[in-house]
Amino acid sequence: MKNLLEIATSQLGIKEVNGSENDQTIVSYAKSAGFEWVNNDDTPWCSIFINWCAKEAGLKRSNKLIARSWLTVGITVDYPEPGDLAIFSRGKTDSWQGYVGLFMGYDEEGERIYTLGANPGNQVSITAYPKSKLLGFRRLTIDKEYEIPNTTLRLGNTGEAVKSLQYCLRLLGFNPGTTDGVYGNRTVETIRNFQASGKLEINGIYCKNTAAYLTSALK
């Protein structure tokens, strides 16, 4: 399955139709994401678009049209990666209005955040938003419960248990690279960092003590 960023990037350039006509791709985003009552491309659709992308990627959704609804979906991240969500305020900070898109990076000064999403210019595009308007970054989780591996894993192992371990590490803000089910050097280094955070023996092996710490950290 493609990841969230790949799915969103493939839609760049999709644009509203001027006048009484509607772009049927935009309408289909709404229908597919569960917003059956949306029949035109005039409805603000930044949250519709992210709901659609999340569904296509098998990730949890807000199932709401309001951009700020994404502030309670997934997990909070302080150091976002491309493909994490960025939620901004529109108008007054304490209003209900907002914008949601996928984080792409900062400008050179670190004062503006490039975001891939829908609605700016009435299309799917990459737009810079002021950092001062940021409400938060979120990382979406898969639309099912995570499983904590209960077996010892080390460099060279492969399979679903390794994939589950990589996913759990990402939930906690660590970055083992692609969730590919391969216990490579990147996963070893991430486990070492995780072990260091819990003052465990640092050996890069997912063992009984590391599993217990992982279980505790995810509660």
C-alpha positions, -999 to +999 in steps of 0.1 A: +000+000+000+013+035-008+021+058+020+002+090+028+027+114+011+028+093-021-010+093-023-013+131-018+015+139-042-002+119-069-031+144-067-011+176-072-029+199-097-065+186-091-084+219-092-120+232-087-140+241-118-151+277-122-188+283-124-216+259-119-197+228-129-178+206-104-146+187-106-158+151-102-124+140-087-130+164-058-165+152-053-152+116-054-128+124-025-158+133-004-179+103-013-151+079-008-142+094+026-178+091+038-191+126+032-220+114+010-239+147+013-211+167-004-221+171-041-199+200-052-164+213-052-174+245-034-174+229+001-141+237+019-122+204+012-088+205+029-101+181+056-120+160+030-088+156+010-068+144+041-096+121+051-095+106+016-057+103+016-057+087+050-083+061+039-063+052+009-032+047+031-051+026+057-046+052+084-070+066+110-092+095+100-110+124+117-142+117+096-150+154+100-149+184+076-133+207+102-095+210+098-090+213+136-106+179+141-071+164+132-056+178+164-070+147+182-061+120+155-029+101+156+000+112+179+016+145+186+051+150+172+075+178+179+099+171+151+078+163+120+088+143+090+074+149+055+040+133+054+031+142+090+001+165+094+004+202+101-027+220+114-030+257+113-055+283+126-073+306+102-088+339+114-086+341+152-066+315+170-095+305+192-120+302+164-131+269+148-115+277+115-083+261+104-063+244+076-048+209+075-022+196+051+009+174+050+042+188+063+069+192+036+095+213+054+105+247+066+118+277+047+154+288+052+145+312+080+123+285+097+094+310+099+072+294+072+061+258+068+056+242+034+024+221+034+009+198+007-029+199+008-061+211-008-079+244-012-050+270-015-057+284-050-087+260-050-065+231-058-041+204-044-008+222-041+022+230-019+018+262+000+038+280+027+020+289+059+033+311+088+048+292+116+030+316+140-003+300+128+007+265+136-016+246+161+003+213+160+019+185+142+004+150+142+015+116+129-013+093+118-014+058+130-027+027+111-064+020+113-060-010+136-045-018+170-007-022+172+009-055+182+040-056+204+064-084+193+069-110+220+100-127+205+137-117+204+147-099+173+181-088+160+201-077+130+192-098+100+157-109+111+128-102+088+090-106+089+058-093+104+072-092+140+100-068+128+074-047+109+053-044+141+084-034+161+092-007+136+057+006+137+057+007+175+089+026+175+075+052+151+044+056+174+069+067+201+086+092+179+116+071+169+126+067+133+137+032+122+132+042+086+108+024+063+084+000+080+096-028+058+100-058+081+138-059+078+159-056+109+187-037+093+213-013+106+188+016+108+165-005+131+195-016+152+205+020+158+169+030+166+167+002+191+199+014+207+185+049+210+153+035+225+172+014+250+193+045+259+161+064+266+151+038+291+186+033+306+186-003+295+216-023+282+224-008+248+230-037+225+206-031+195+188-063+202+150-064+208+150-087+239+128-093+269+138-061+288+134-040+257+100-055+251+089-047+286+100-011+283+083-008+249+050-021+265+053+004+293+061+033+269+031+027+247+006+028+276 
